[in-house]
Amino acid sequence: MNEGTTGIIMLIIISLVTSIIGNFFNKNYWLTVLITAVISDVLFQIAATIHLGHLDAFFLIALIVAGFYSLIISAVVGALFNLIREYLKSGF
């Protein structure tokens, strides 16, 4: 695996974990999507900096791109959580 593939896998894992944890504790969809996207983006940048040993030269571009993908993952996970909540609230 090269560094690009490792980075994408780490971004997906970090975004999924933060989105799942965020949706367990907060039921407001948009607030949870925004908060978990920002947290996962920051955690990913910290992990990338630790992995490289220095701050990437294209840090700002990576921050924007990773934030966009984190937002998409957070929105999908949040939508799934809302569907599950509505299903459970309706009494099966």
PyMOL CGO cylinders between C-alpha atoms (Angstrom):
from pymol import cmd
from pymol.cgo import CYLINDER

trace = [
    CYLINDER, 0.00, 0.00, 0.00, 1.31, 3.43, -0.85, 0.3, 1, 1, 1, 1, 1, 1,
    CYLINDER, 1.31, 3.43, -0.85, 0.88, 6.59, 1.23, 0.3, 1, 1, 1, 1, 1, 1,
    CYLINDER, 0.88, 6.59, 1.23, -2.12, 7.80, -0.77, 0.3, 1, 1, 1, 1, 1, 1,
    CYLINDER, -2.12, 7.80, -0.77, -4.10, 4.64, -0.16, 0.3, 1, 1, 1, 1, 1, 1,
    CYLINDER, -4.10, 4.64, -0.16, -3.13, 4.63, 3.51, 0.3, 1, 1, 1, 1, 1, 1,
    CYLINDER, -3.13, 4.63, 3.51, -4.28, 8.24, 3.83, 0.3, 1, 1, 1, 1, 1, 1,
    CYLINDER, -4.28, 8.24, 3.83, -7.66, 7.57, 2.23, 0.3, 1, 1, 1, 1, 1, 1,
    CYLINDER, -7.66, 7.57, 2.23, -8.25, 4.53, 4.42, 0.3, 1, 1, 1, 1, 1, 1,
    CYLINDER, -8.25, 4.53, 4.42, -7.31, 6.52, 7.54, 0.3, 1, 1, 1, 1, 1, 1,
    CYLINDER, -7.31, 6.52, 7.54, -9.62, 9.38, 6.52, 0.3, 1, 1, 1, 1, 1, 1,
    CYLINDER, -9.62, 9.38, 6.52, -12.53, 6.98, 6.04, 0.3, 1, 1, 1, 1, 1, 1,
    CYLINDER, -12.53, 6.98, 6.04, -11.89, 5.20, 9.35, 0.3, 1, 1, 1, 1, 1, 1,
    CYLINDER, -11.89, 5.20, 9.35, -11.49, 8.43, 11.33, 0.3, 1, 1, 1, 1, 1, 1,
    CYLINDER, -11.49, 8.43, 11.33, -14.60, 9.95, 9.72, 0.3, 1, 1, 1, 1, 1, 1,
    CYLINDER, -14.60, 9.95, 9.72, -16.72, 6.86, 10.35, 0.3, 1, 1, 1, 1, 1, 1,
    CYLINDER, -16.72, 6.86, 10.35, -15.66, 6.55, 13.98, 0.3, 1, 1, 1, 1, 1, 1,
    CYLINDER, -15.66, 6.55, 13.98, -16.20, 10.22, 14.82, 0.3, 1, 1, 1, 1, 1, 1,
    CYLINDER, -16.20, 10.22, 14.82, -19.54, 10.26, 12.99, 0.3, 1, 1, 1, 1, 1, 1,
    CYLINDER, -19.54, 10.26, 12.99, -20.82, 7.19, 14.80, 0.3, 1, 1, 1, 1, 1, 1,
    CYLINDER, -20.82, 7.19, 14.80, -19.72, 8.50, 18.19, 0.3, 1, 1, 1, 1, 1, 1,
    CYLINDER, -19.72, 8.50, 18.19, -21.17, 11.95, 17.44, 0.3, 1, 1, 1, 1, 1, 1,
    CYLINDER, -21.17, 11.95, 17.44, -24.52, 10.53, 16.39, 0.3, 1, 1, 1, 1, 1, 1,
    CYLINDER, -24.52, 10.53, 16.39, -24.78, 8.48, 19.56, 0.3, 1, 1, 1, 1, 1, 1,
    CYLINDER, -24.78, 8.48, 19.56, -24.51, 11.61, 21.69, 0.3, 1, 1, 1, 1, 1, 1,
    CYLINDER, -24.51, 11.61, 21.69, -26.31, 14.23, 19.60, 0.3, 1, 1, 1, 1, 1, 1,
    CYLINDER, -26.31, 14.23, 19.60, -29.62, 13.95, 17.77, 0.3, 1, 1, 1, 1, 1, 1,
    CYLINDER, -29.62, 13.95, 17.77, -29.49, 17.24, 15.87, 0.3, 1, 1, 1, 1, 1, 1,
    CYLINDER, -29.49, 17.24, 15.87, -28.58, 16.19, 12.31, 0.3, 1, 1, 1, 1, 1, 1,
    CYLINDER, -28.58, 16.19, 12.31, -26.93, 19.33, 10.93, 0.3, 1, 1, 1, 1, 1, 1,
    CYLINDER, -26.93, 19.33, 10.93, -25.07, 20.19, 14.10, 0.3, 1, 1, 1, 1, 1, 1,
    CYLINDER, -25.07, 20.19, 14.10, -23.73, 16.66, 14.38, 0.3, 1, 1, 1, 1, 1, 1,
    CYLINDER, -23.73, 16.66, 14.38, -22.69, 16.57, 10.72, 0.3, 1, 1, 1, 1, 1, 1,
    CYLINDER, -22.69, 16.57, 10.72, -20.74, 19.82, 11.01, 0.3, 1, 1, 1, 1, 1, 1,
    CYLINDER, -20.74, 19.82, 11.01, -19.11, 19.03, 14.35, 0.3, 1, 1, 1, 1, 1, 1,
    CYLINDER, -19.11, 19.03, 14.35, -18.05, 15.51, 13.40, 0.3, 1, 1, 1, 1, 1, 1,
    CYLINDER, -18.05, 15.51, 13.40, -16.73, 16.68, 10.02, 0.3, 1, 1, 1, 1, 1, 1,
    CYLINDER, -16.73, 16.68, 10.02, -14.54, 19.30, 11.66, 0.3, 1, 1, 1, 1, 1, 1,
    CYLINDER, -14.54, 19.30, 11.66, -13.32, 16.93, 14.38, 0.3, 1, 1, 1, 1, 1, 1,
    CYLINDER, -13.32, 16.93, 14.38, -12.51, 14.15, 11.91, 0.3, 1, 1, 1, 1, 1, 1,
    CYLINDER, -12.51, 14.15, 11.91, -10.73, 16.61, 9.62, 0.3, 1, 1, 1, 1, 1, 1,
    CYLINDER, -10.73, 16.61, 9.62, -8.55, 17.89, 12.45, 0.3, 1, 1, 1, 1, 1, 1,
    CYLINDER, -8.55, 17.89, 12.45, -7.81, 14.36, 13.69, 0.3, 1, 1, 1, 1, 1, 1,
    CYLINDER, -7.81, 14.36, 13.69, -6.88, 13.29, 10.16, 0.3, 1, 1, 1, 1, 1, 1,
    CYLINDER, -6.88, 13.29, 10.16, -4.50, 16.23, 9.76, 0.3, 1, 1, 1, 1, 1, 1,
    CYLINDER, -4.50, 16.23, 9.76, -2.89, 15.40, 13.10, 0.3, 1, 1, 1, 1, 1, 1,
    CYLINDER, -2.89, 15.40, 13.10, -2.50, 11.75, 12.04, 0.3, 1, 1, 1, 1, 1, 1,
    CYLINDER, -2.50, 11.75, 12.04, -1.02, 12.79, 8.68, 0.3, 1, 1, 1, 1, 1, 1,
    CYLINDER, -1.02, 12.79, 8.68, 1.44, 15.13, 10.38, 0.3, 1, 1, 1, 1, 1, 1,
    CYLINDER, 1.44, 15.13, 10.38, 2.52, 12.39, 12.78, 0.3, 1, 1, 1, 1, 1, 1,
    CYLINDER, 2.52, 12.39, 12.78, 2.86, 9.92, 9.89, 0.3, 1, 1, 1, 1, 1, 1,
    CYLINDER, 2.86, 9.92, 9.89, 4.95, 12.30, 7.76, 0.3, 1, 1, 1, 1, 1, 1,
    CYLINDER, 4.95, 12.30, 7.76, 6.95, 13.72, 10.63, 0.3, 1, 1, 1, 1, 1, 1,
    CYLINDER, 6.95, 13.72, 10.63, 6.29, 17.30, 9.49, 0.3, 1, 1, 1, 1, 1, 1,
    CYLINDER, 6.29, 17.30, 9.49, 3.44, 19.49, 8.32, 0.3, 1, 1, 1, 1, 1, 1,
    CYLINDER, 3.44, 19.49, 8.32, 2.58, 18.85, 4.68, 0.3, 1, 1, 1, 1, 1, 1,
    CYLINDER, 2.58, 18.85, 4.68, 3.46, 21.62, 2.23, 0.3, 1, 1, 1, 1, 1, 1,
    CYLINDER, 3.46, 21.62, 2.23, -0.10, 21.51, 0.86, 0.3, 1, 1, 1, 1, 1, 1,
    CYLINDER, -0.10, 21.51, 0.86, -1.69, 21.52, 4.30, 0.3, 1, 1, 1, 1, 1, 1,
    CYLINDER, -1.69, 21.52, 4.30, -4.43, 24.02, 3.45, 0.3, 1, 1, 1, 1, 1, 1,
    CYLINDER, -4.43, 24.02, 3.45, -5.49, 22.17, 0.31, 0.3, 1, 1, 1, 1, 1, 1,
    CYLINDER, -5.49, 22.17, 0.31, -5.49, 18.86, 2.18, 0.3, 1, 1, 1, 1, 1, 1,
    CYLINDER, -5.49, 18.86, 2.18, -7.54, 20.46, 4.96, 0.3, 1, 1, 1, 1, 1, 1,
    CYLINDER, -7.54, 20.46, 4.96, -10.23, 21.60, 2.52, 0.3, 1, 1, 1, 1, 1, 1,
    CYLINDER, -10.23, 21.60, 2.52, -10.35, 18.34, 0.54, 0.3, 1, 1, 1, 1, 1, 1,
    CYLINDER, -10.35, 18.34, 0.54, -10.34, 16.11, 3.63, 0.3, 1, 1, 1, 1, 1, 1,
    CYLINDER, -10.34, 16.11, 3.63, -12.98, 18.35, 5.22, 0.3, 1, 1, 1, 1, 1, 1,
    CYLINDER, -12.98, 18.35, 5.22, -15.22, 17.96, 2.19, 0.3, 1, 1, 1, 1, 1, 1,
    CYLINDER, -15.22, 17.96, 2.19, -14.95, 14.17, 2.23, 0.3, 1, 1, 1, 1, 1, 1,
    CYLINDER, -14.95, 14.17, 2.23, -15.43, 14.09, 6.00, 0.3, 1, 1, 1, 1, 1, 1,
    CYLINDER, -15.43, 14.09, 6.00, -18.57, 16.17, 5.58, 0.3, 1, 1, 1, 1, 1, 1,
    CYLINDER, -18.57, 16.17, 5.58, -19.96, 13.70, 3.04, 0.3, 1, 1, 1, 1, 1, 1,
    CYLINDER, -19.96, 13.70, 3.04, -19.20, 10.70, 5.25, 0.3, 1, 1, 1, 1, 1, 1,
    CYLINDER, -19.20, 10.70, 5.25, -20.69, 12.46, 8.28, 0.3, 1, 1, 1, 1, 1, 1,
    CYLINDER, -20.69, 12.46, 8.28, -23.84, 13.33, 6.34, 0.3, 1, 1, 1, 1, 1, 1,
    CYLINDER, -23.84, 13.33, 6.34, -24.33, 9.74, 5.16, 0.3, 1, 1, 1, 1, 1, 1,
    CYLINDER, -24.33, 9.74, 5.16, -23.77, 8.29, 8.64, 0.3, 1, 1, 1, 1, 1, 1,
    CYLINDER, -23.77, 8.29, 8.64, -26.08, 10.91, 10.16, 0.3, 1, 1, 1, 1, 1, 1,
    CYLINDER, -26.08, 10.91, 10.16, -28.81, 10.12, 7.63, 0.3, 1, 1, 1, 1, 1, 1,
    CYLINDER, -28.81, 10.12, 7.63, -28.53, 6.42, 8.44, 0.3, 1, 1, 1, 1, 1, 1,
    CYLINDER, -28.53, 6.42, 8.44, -28.77, 7.17, 12.16, 0.3, 1, 1, 1, 1, 1, 1,
    CYLINDER, -28.77, 7.17, 12.16, -31.87, 9.30, 11.57, 0.3, 1, 1, 1, 1, 1, 1,
    CYLINDER, -31.87, 9.30, 11.57, -33.50, 6.51, 9.53, 0.3, 1, 1, 1, 1, 1, 1,
    CYLINDER, -33.50, 6.51, 9.53, -32.76, 3.99, 12.26, 0.3, 1, 1, 1, 1, 1, 1,
    CYLINDER, -32.76, 3.99, 12.26, -34.13, 6.33, 14.95, 0.3, 1, 1, 1, 1, 1, 1,
    CYLINDER, -34.13, 6.33, 14.95, -37.35, 6.87, 12.97, 0.3, 1, 1, 1, 1, 1, 1,
    CYLINDER, -37.35, 6.87, 12.97, -37.70, 3.14, 12.40, 0.3, 1, 1, 1, 1, 1, 1,
    CYLINDER, -37.70, 3.14, 12.40, -37.23, 2.35, 16.09, 0.3, 1, 1, 1, 1, 1, 1,
    CYLINDER, -37.23, 2.35, 16.09, -39.55, 5.16, 17.16, 0.3, 1, 1, 1, 1, 1, 1,
    CYLINDER, -39.55, 5.16, 17.16, -42.33, 3.87, 14.91, 0.3, 1, 1, 1, 1, 1, 1,
    CYLINDER, -42.33, 3.87, 14.91, -42.38, 0.60, 16.84, 0.3, 1, 1, 1, 1, 1, 1,
    CYLINDER, -42.38, 0.60, 16.84, -41.03, -1.70, 14.13, 0.3, 1, 1, 1, 1, 1, 1,
]
cmd.load_cgo(trace, "trace")
